[in-house]
Amino acid sequence: MRRIDEFKKEIIHEILNSEEYREYRRLQSEIDRTPDLKRQVDEFRMKNFELQNSENVPDMFAAMENLNKEYADMRNQDIVNRYLMTEITFCRFMRDIYKDIAEAVDMDLDFLG
């Protein structure tokens, strides 16, 4: 087996055993036990994702504020806030890994603009 394949397995192992991932999965499992809550959380996550990735939102702050108001009852639940914050933490953790690898590798991506 090539060394890179061994390193990939090691990285995956370390990610799966990281505190960030384990806490994310633990909270996700708590959310999953309540189907209505899971549905609401997923709706919120989808709308948030769409907003964050939209180029046609004139006032992002107001749009995010409206989204949070729309889901205020759900967001007032401690488990939901802990889950969403842990998800952000884990996503940033993964982003940093991807970023470090991408910055270290010289690849011509100028065509992307």
PEQUIPE-V219631 format. One record per residue. N is the residue number from 0. PSI is psi as a letter, one per 20 degrees, with the letter a starting at -180 (999 if undefined). OMEGA is omega in degrees with one decimal (NA if undefined). Layout:
N/PSI/OMEGA
N/PSI/OMEGA
This chain:
0/q/179.2
1/q/-179.1
2/h/-177.9
3/h/177.9
4/h/176.6
5/g/179.2
6/h/177.7
7/g/178.6
8/h/178.3
9/g/179.5
10/g/178.7
11/g/178.8
12/g/-179.2
13/h/178.0
14/g/-178.6
15/h/179.8
16/j/-179.7
17/q/177.3
18/h/-179.2
19/g/-177.9
20/g/-178.5
21/g/178.8
22/g/176.7
23/g/-179.3
24/h/178.6
25/g/-179.6
26/h/177.3
27/g/179.5
28/h/175.5
29/g/178.7
30/g/-177.4
31/h/-178.7
32/i/179.4
33/n/-173.1
34/g/179.4
35/g/178.1
36/g/177.8
37/g/179.4
38/g/179.8
39/g/-180.0
40/g/179.9
41/h/175.8
42/g/178.9
43/g/-179.3
44/g/179.9
45/g/179.6
46/g/178.1
47/g/178.5
48/g/-179.6
49/g/177.7
50/g/-176.5
51/h/-177.3
52/j/-179.7
53/q/176.7
54/i/-174.0
55/k/178.5
56/o/-175.9
57/h/-178.7
58/n/-175.9
59/g/-179.3
60/g/179.9
61/g/180.0
62/g/178.7
63/h/178.0
64/g/178.0
65/g/178.2
66/g/179.1
67/h/176.3
68/g/-179.6
69/h/-177.6
70/k/-174.8
71/g/-179.0
72/g/179.1
73/g/-177.5
74/i/178.5
75/i/178.6
76/p/-176.8
77/g/-178.0
78/h/-179.4
79/g/179.9
80/g/178.4
81/g/179.0
82/g/-177.9
83/h/178.2
84/h/178.2
85/h/176.8
86/g/177.8
87/g/179.7
88/g/-179.6
89/g/178.6
90/g/177.6
91/h/176.3
92/g/-180.0
93/g/179.1
94/g/-179.7
95/h/177.3
96/g/179.7
97/g/-177.6
98/g/-179.7
99/g/179.1
100/g/-177.9
101/h/-179.9
102/h/-178.4
103/h/-176.3
104/p/179.1
105/o/-178.3
106/p/-177.7
107/o/178.2
108/j/-178.2
109/h/-178.8
110/i/-179.7
111/i/177.4
112/999/NA
